[in-house]
Amino acid sequence: MKLHGIGLGAALAVSQLFHVSGKSMSPTINKEGNNSILLLDKISSWFGMYSPKVNDVVVFTKPGMKQKSVVKRVKAISGETVVTKNGTVVIVKPGHFWAVGDNQACSVDSNDYGQVPLQALIGRCLLVLPLNLCYLKRYIGLL
């Protein structure tokens, strides 16, 4: 039993559960308005072992709002060109990435706040769990 506890503790030390609400990543995350839980790989970001790649789903601190974390899909990385919602062409600066929501109709993303510095990256999504948030809080105590 203790071995499992150590394994779970180690897994939670290098990963993180992240609650997602809202529709900006629908239908990939939060299908039909349900809450989702993401399992993030955060240790790779801490030690510089991970750089975002186009189409990765990532969680980062929203530029200009250090207490607000958001989940978006990487659309462009350093040196790549992206066309914004309003038609402006942007070349992504070194050390930055461009992130957008899958549901562009209601997403506040890089089209609104610009390029995201790599330092804002919290982690990469490994798994989407469409679980009931109340269940996790009440019975497992993970969030």
Stockholm file with secondary structure:
# STOCKHOLM 1.0

chainA/1-143         MKLHGIGLGAALAVSQLFHVSGKSMSPTINKEGNNSILLLDKISSWFGMYSPKVNDVVVFTKPGMKQKSVVKRVKAISGETVVTKNGTVVIVKPGHFWAVGDNQACSVDSNDYGQVPLQALIGRCLLVLPLNLCYLKRYIGLL
#=GR chainA/1-143 SS CHHHHHHHHHHHHHEEEEEECSSTTTTTSSGGGCCEEEEEECHHHHTTCCCCCTTCEEEEECTTCTTCEEEEEEEEETTCEEECTTSCEEECCTTEEEEECSCGGGCCSHHHHCCEEGGGEEEEEEEEECCCHHHIIIIICCC
#=GC SS_cons         CHHHHHHHHHHHHHEEEEEECSSTTTTTSSGGGCCEEEEEECHHHHTTCCCCCTTCEEEEECTTCTTCEEEEEEEEETTCEEECTTSCEEECCTTEEEEECSCGGGCCSHHHHCCEEGGGEEEEEEEEECCCHHHIIIIICCC
//
